[in-house]
Amino acid sequence: MLRQALSQSNVTQLGLVERVFSSSITSVACLVFLFINAVMMLTLRRKQVFWETSRYILLFHLLLADTLLMAFSQVLYLLHAYWIRLTYPQCGVLVMLTIMTNDISPLVLVVMSLERYVAVCHPLRHASIITARNTGAAVLSVWIISLLHVVTLVLLLLRFPFDQLETLKMPKQCGIDRILLLPVLYHCRTAFTGFLFTLACLLIVCTYIGVVVVARSASRSQRDKESARKAQKTLLLHLLQLGLILLSCNHFAVLGFFYSVFPRMIFLRIQAFLYVCFFFLPRCMASLIYGLRDRSIRVALTSNLLCQD
């Protein structure tokens, strides 16, 4: 009996150590990526040219949504790692904010891809179509669509008989899969996510094909072809980013597979690694793509990092 109790105690201590180690690794990664995105947003707000250029306006909102999502996701991860239980209202607010910011990124990527398509395929009309006012309207539409999705989920969630529960304290840790209490919520979330990513993928692929046609056109100047090739690479990176975001939306299925194959200690390490890859890396790709490839941002970013005016 004593031996069994000691064995159980050792397993519990090892589990706690593993949770502390995993949460520390993810927290450090989160802080690093949050710092990168924060510096990028600060860079975009310090120069007036970035305020007035459509693609930089879109980039700022993409970074804002990704930064908020990383913060919300890390809070959920820590709550899960340390078995901290919330009430249903508290969990609902946190999860709905996470869902809303998660939906914004694919929509902004679509708008950014359309902007690149117009810039390459219709350069003479770019200035009249892609204005700061139209860009603001597009960004507002993106936030409204994401908000409407969340409002729909909240209205459906209110159909659950919370008044019949003995307590509003959740029996388990807070999570997206544990706040969708009704089957209709799961179906609504799945349908919206499937439609969103299918539409985003199709539009980005169509813009890529249009840019490829321009790049191979014999009537275009060498400068136009170089611009088209650069846009091709940007659109491919957007497609890669979209794919990683889609994986983050379906990470529970991936985790379920690893949970059934590996021991718990190894699974916790795999979970932390996949969490960083699925949630943080896609949300930091915009900073890496534009921070390293865009000369204007690269110069301003270097000045900020070196504390130069």
GIBELBEL-V425430 format. One record per pair of residues at least 24 apart in sequence whose ideal C-beta (glycine too) atoms are under 10 Angstrom apart, sorted by the first residue. I is the first residue (numbers start at 0). J is the second residue. If there is no record, write none. Layout:
# GIBELBEL-V425430
I&J ; I&J
This chain:
# GIBELBEL-V425430
10&263 ; 10&264 ; 13&263 ; 13&264 ; 14&263 ; 14&264 ; 14&267 ; 15&80 ; 15&81 ; 16&264 ; 17&80 ; 17&263 ; 17&264 ; 17&265 ; 17&266 ; 17&267 ; 17&268 ; 17&271 ; 18&77 ; 18&79 ; 18&80 ; 18&81 ; 18&82 ; 18&267 ; 18&271 ; 19&80 ; 19&81 ; 20&267 ; 20&268 ; 20&271 ; 21&76 ; 21&80 ; 21&267 ; 21&268 ; 21&269 ; 21&270 ; 21&271 ; 21&272 ; 21&274 ; 22&73 ; 22&76 ; 22&77 ; 22&79 ; 22&80 ; 22&81 ; 22&267 ; 22&271 ; 23&80 ; 23&271 ; 24&268 ; 24&271 ; 24&272 ; 24&274 ; 24&275 ; 25&72 ; 25&73 ; 25&76 ; 25&77 ; 25&80 ; 25&270 ; 25&271 ; 25&272 ; 25&274 ; 25&275 ; 25&278 ; 25&279 ; 26&73 ; 26&76 ; 26&77 ; 26&80 ; 27&275 ; 28&69 ; 28&73 ; 28&271 ; 28&272 ; 28&274 ; 28&275 ; 28&276 ; 28&278 ; 28&279 ; 28&280 ; 28&283 ; 29&69 ; 29&70 ; 29&72 ; 29&73 ; 29&74 ; 29&76 ; 29&77 ; 29&274 ; 29&275 ; 29&278 ; 29&279 ; 29&282 ; 30&69 ; 30&73 ; 31&279 ; 31&283 ; 32&65 ; 32&66 ; 32&69 ; 32&73 ; 32&275 ; 32&278 ; 32&279 ; 32&280 ; 32&282 ; 32&283 ; 32&286 ; 33&65 ; 33&66 ; 33&69 ; 33&70 ; 33&73 ; 33&279 ; 33&282 ; 33&283 ; 35&62 ; 35&66 ; 35&282 ; 35&283 ; 35&285 ; 35&286 ; 35&287 ; 35&290 ; 35&300 ; 36&61 ; 36&62 ; 36&63 ; 36&65 ; 36&66 ; 36&67 ; 36&69 ; 36&282 ; 36&283 ; 36&285 ; 36&286 ; 36&290 ; 37&62 ; 37&66 ; 37&286 ; 38&286 ; 38&290 ; 38&300 ; 38&303 ; 38&304 ; 39&66 ; 39&283 ; 39&285 ; 39&286 ; 39&287 ; 39&289 ; 39&290 ; 39&296 ; 39&299 ; 39&300 ; 39&303 ; 40&66 ; 40&286 ; 41&299 ; 41&300 ; 41&303 ; 42&286 ; 42&289 ; 42&290 ; 42&295 ; 42&296 ; 42&297 ; 42&298 ; 42&299 ; 42&300 ; 42&301 ; 42&302 ; 42&303 ; 42&304 ; 43&289 ; 43&296 ; 43&299 ; 43&300 ; 45&299 ; 45&302 ; 45&303 ; 45&308 ; 46&295 ; 46&296 ; 46&298 ; 46&299 ; 46&302 ; 48&295 ; 48&299 ; 49&295 ; 49&296 ; 49&299 ; 50&131 ; 51&130 ; 51&131 ; 51&134 ; 52&129 ; 52&131 ; 52&134 ; 52&295 ; 53&110 ; 53&111 ; 53&114 ; 53&117 ; 53&118 ; 53&125 ; 53&126 ; 53&128 ; 53&129 ; 53&130 ; 53&131 ; 53&132 ; 53&133 ; 53&134 ; 53&135 ; 53&137 ; 53&138 ; 54&110 ; 54&111 ; 54&114 ; 54&115 ; 54&118 ; 54&129 ; 54&134 ; 54&233 ; 54&289 ; 54&293 ; 55&134 ; 55&289 ; 55&293 ; 55&295 ; 55&296 ; 56&110 ; 56&114 ; 56&131 ; 56&134 ; 56&135 ; 56&137 ; 56&138 ; 57&107 ; 57&108 ; 57&110 ; 57&111 ; 57&112 ; 57&113 ; 57&114 ; 57&129 ; 57&134 ; 57&137 ; 57&138 ; 57&141 ; 57&285 ; 58&107 ; 58&111 ; 58&285 ; 58&286 ; 58&288 ; 58&289 ; 58&290 ; 58&293 ; 58&296 ; 59&107 ; 59&138 ; 59&285 ; 60&103 ; 60&104 ; 60&106 ; 60&107 ; 60&110 ; 60&111 ; 60&134 ; 60&135 ; 60&137 ; 60&138 ; 60&139 ; 60&141 ; 60&142 ; 61&103 ; 61&104 ; 61&106 ; 61&107 ; 61&108 ; 61&110 ; 61&111 ; 61&138 ; 61&141 ; 61&240 ; 61&282 ; 61&284 ; 61&285 ; 61&286 ; 61&289 ; 62&104 ; 62&107 ; 62&282 ; 62&283 ; 62&285 ; 62&286 ; 62&289 ; 63&100 ; 63&103 ; 63&107 ; 63&138 ; 64&99 ; 64&100 ; 64&101 ; 64&102 ; 64&103 ; 64&104 ; 64&106 ; 64&107 ; 64&141 ; 64&142 ; 64&145 ; 64&282 ; 64&285 ; 65&100 ; 65&101 ; 65&103 ; 65&104 ; 65&107 ; 65&240 ; 65&244 ; 65&278 ; 65&279 ; 65&281 ; 65&282 ; 65&283 ; 65&284 ; 65&285 ; 65&286 ; 66&100 ; 66&282 ; 66&283 ; 66&286 ; 67&96 ; 67&97 ; 67&99 ; 67&100 ; 67&101 ; 67&103 ; 67&282 ; 68&96 ; 68&97 ; 68&98 ; 68&99 ; 68&100 ; 68&101 ; 68&102 ; 68&103 ; 68&104 ; 68&244 ; 68&247 ; 68&278 ; 68&279 ; 68&281 ; 68&282 ; 69&100 ; 69&278 ; 69&279 ; 69&281 ; 69&282 ; 69&283 ; 70&96 ; 70&97 ; 70&100 ; 71&95 ; 71&96 ; 71&97 ; 71&98 ; 71&99 ; 71&100 ; 71&101 ; 72&97 ; 72&100 ; 72&101 ; 72&175 ; 72&247 ; 72&274 ; 72&277 ; 72&278 ; 72&279 ; 72&282 ; 73&274 ; 73&278 ; 73&279 ; 74&173 ; 75&172 ; 75&173 ; 75&174 ; 75&175 ; 75&278 ; 76&172 ; 76&174 ; 76&270 ; 76&271 ; 76&274 ; 76&278 ; 77&172 ; 78&172 ; 78&173 ; 78&174 ; 79&171 ; 79&172 ; 79&173 ; 79&174 ; 79&177 ; 79&270 ; 80&172 ; 80&267 ; 80&270 ; 80&271 ; 81&172 ; 82&171 ; 82&172 ; 83&172 ; 83&173 ; 84&168 ; 84&169 ; 84&170 ; 84&171 ; 84&172 ; 84&173 ; 85&167 ; 85&168 ; 85&169 ; 85&172 ; 85&173 ; 85&178 ; 86&166 ; 86&167 ; 86&168 ; 86&169 ; 86&173 ; 87&156 ; 87&159 ; 87&161 ; 87&164 ; 87&166 ; 87&167 ; 87&168 ; 87&169 ; 87&173 ; 87&177 ; 87&178 ; 87&180 ; 88&161 ; 88&167 ; 89&167 ; 89&168 ; 89&169 ; 89&173 ; 90&167 ; 90&169 ; 90&171 ; 90&172 ; 90&173 ; 90&174 ; 90&175 ; 90&177 ; 90&178 ; 91&152 ; 91&153 ; 91&156 ; 91&157 ; 91&169 ; 91&173 ; 91&178 ; 91&180 ; 92&153 ; 92&178 ; 93&173 ; 93&174 ; 93&175 ; 93&178 ; 94&149 ; 94&152 ; 94&156 ; 94&173 ; 94&174 ; 94&175 ; 94&176 ; 94&177 ; 94&178 ; 94&179 ; 95&146 ; 95&148 ; 95&149 ; 95&150 ; 95&152 ; 95&153 ; 95&156 ; 95&175 ; 95&178 ; 96&149 ; 97&149 ; 97&174 ; 97&175 ; 98&145 ; 98&148 ; 98&149 ; 98&152 ; 98&175 ; 98&178 ; 98&179 ; 98&188 ; 98&191 ; 98&192 ; 98&248 ; 99&142 ; 99&144 ; 99&145 ; 99&146 ; 99&147 ; 99&148 ; 99&149 ; 99&150 ; 99&152 ; 100&142 ; 100&145 ; 100&149 ; 100&282 ; 101&145 ; 101&148 ; 101&175 ; 101&192 ; 101&195 ; 101&244 ; 101&247 ; 101&248 ; 101&278 ; 101&282 ; 102&141 ; 102&142 ; 102&144 ; 102&145 ; 102&146 ; 102&147 ; 102&148 ; 102&149 ; 102&191 ; 102&192 ; 102&195 ; 102&196 ; 102&244 ; 102&248 ; 103&138 ; 103&141 ; 103&142 ; 103&144 ; 103&145 ; 103&146 ; 104&141 ; 104&145 ; 104&199 ; 104&240 ; 104&241 ; 104&244 ; 104&247 ; 104&281 ; 104&282 ; 104&284 ; 104&285 ; 105&141 ; 105&145 ; 105&192 ; 105&195 ; 105&196 ; 105&198 ; 105&199 ; 105&200 ; 105&202 ; 105&203 ; 105&237 ; 105&240 ; 105&241 ; 105&244 ; 105&245 ; 105&248 ; 106&137 ; 106&138 ; 106&140 ; 106&141 ; 106&142 ; 106&144 ; 106&145 ; 106&195 ; 106&198 ; 106&199 ; 107&137 ; 107&138 ; 107&141 ; 107&142 ; 107&145 ; 107&199 ; 107&237 ; 107&285 ; 108&199 ; 108&202 ; 108&203 ; 108&234 ; 108&236 ; 108&237 ; 108&238 ; 108&240 ; 108&241 ; 108&244 ; 108&284 ; 108&285 ; 109&137 ; 109&141 ; 109&195 ; 109&198 ; 109&199 ; 109&200 ; 109&201 ; 109&202 ; 109&203 ; 109&206 ; 109&237 ; 109&241 ; 110&134 ; 110&137 ; 110&138 ; 110&140 ; 110&141 ; 110&202 ; 111&137 ; 111&203 ; 111&206 ; 111&233 ; 111&234 ; 111&237 ; 111&285 ; 111&289 ; 112&199 ; 112&202 ; 112&203 ; 112&204 ; 112&205 ; 112&206 ; 112&207 ; 112&210 ; 112&230 ; 112&233 ; 112&234 ; 112&237 ; 112&238 ; 112&241 ; 113&137 ; 113&202 ; 113&203 ; 113&205 ; 113&206 ; 114&206 ; 114&230 ; 115&203 ; 115&206 ; 115&207 ; 115&209 ; 115&210 ; 115&226 ; 115&227 ; 115&229 ; 115&230 ; 115&231 ; 115&233 ; 115&234 ; 115&237 ; 116&202 ; 116&203 ; 116&205 ; 116&206 ; 116&207 ; 116&208 ; 116&209 ; 116&210 ; 116&213 ; 116&230 ; 116&234 ; 117&206 ; 117&209 ; 118&210 ; 118&226 ; 118&227 ; 118&230 ; 119&206 ; 119&209 ; 119&210 ; 119&211 ; 119&212 ; 119&213 ; 119&214 ; 119&219 ; 119&223 ; 119&224 ; 119&226 ; 119&227 ; 119&228 ; 119&229 ; 119&230 ; 119&231 ; 119&233 ; 119&234 ; 120&206 ; 120&209 ; 120&210 ; 120&212 ; 120&213 ; 120&216 ; 120&223 ; 120&227 ; 120&230 ; 121&209 ; 121&213 ; 122&213 ; 122&219 ; 122&223 ; 122&226 ; 144&191 ; 144&195 ; 145&191 ; 145&195 ; 147&191 ; 148&187 ; 148&188 ; 148&191 ; 148&192 ; 148&195 ; 151&184 ; 151&187 ; 151&188 ; 151&191 ; 152&178 ; 152&179 ; 152&183 ; 152&184 ; 152&187 ; 152&188 ; 152&191 ; 153&184 ; 155&179 ; 155&180 ; 155&181 ; 155&183 ; 155&184 ; 155&186 ; 155&187 ; 155&188 ; 156&180 ; 156&181 ; 156&183 ; 156&184 ; 158&183 ; 158&184 ; 159&184 ; 174&251 ; 175&248 ; 175&251 ; 176&251 ; 188&248 ; 189&248 ; 189&249 ; 192&245 ; 192&248 ; 192&249 ; 193&245 ; 193&248 ; 195&245 ; 195&248 ; 196&241 ; 196&242 ; 196&244 ; 196&245 ; 196&248 ; 196&249 ; 197&245 ; 199&237 ; 199&238 ; 199&241 ; 199&244 ; 199&245 ; 200&238 ; 200&241 ; 200&242 ; 200&245 ; 203&234 ; 203&235 ; 203&237 ; 203&238 ; 203&240 ; 203&241 ; 204&234 ; 204&238 ; 206&230 ; 206&231 ; 206&234 ; 206&237 ; 206&238 ; 207&231 ; 207&233 ; 207&234 ; 207&235 ; 207&237 ; 207&238 ; 208&234 ; 209&234 ; 210&234 ; 229&292 ; 232&288 ; 232&292 ; 233&288 ; 233&289 ; 233&292 ; 233&293 ; 236&284 ; 236&285 ; 236&287 ; 236&288 ; 236&289 ; 236&292 ; 237&284 ; 237&285 ; 237&288 ; 239&281 ; 239&284 ; 239&288 ; 240&280 ; 240&281 ; 240&282 ; 240&283 ; 240&284 ; 240&285 ; 240&287 ; 240&288 ; 241&281 ; 241&284 ; 242&281 ; 243&276 ; 243&277 ; 243&278 ; 243&280 ; 243&281 ; 243&282 ; 243&284 ; 244&277 ; 244&278 ; 244&281 ; 244&282 ; 244&284 ; 245&277 ; 245&281 ; 246&273 ; 246&276 ; 246&277 ; 246&278 ; 246&281 ; 247&273 ; 247&274 ; 247&276 ; 247&277 ; 247&278 ; 247&279 ; 247&280 ; 247&281 ; 247&282 ; 248&277 ; 249&277 ; 250&274 ; 250&276 ; 250&277 ; 250&278 ; 253&277
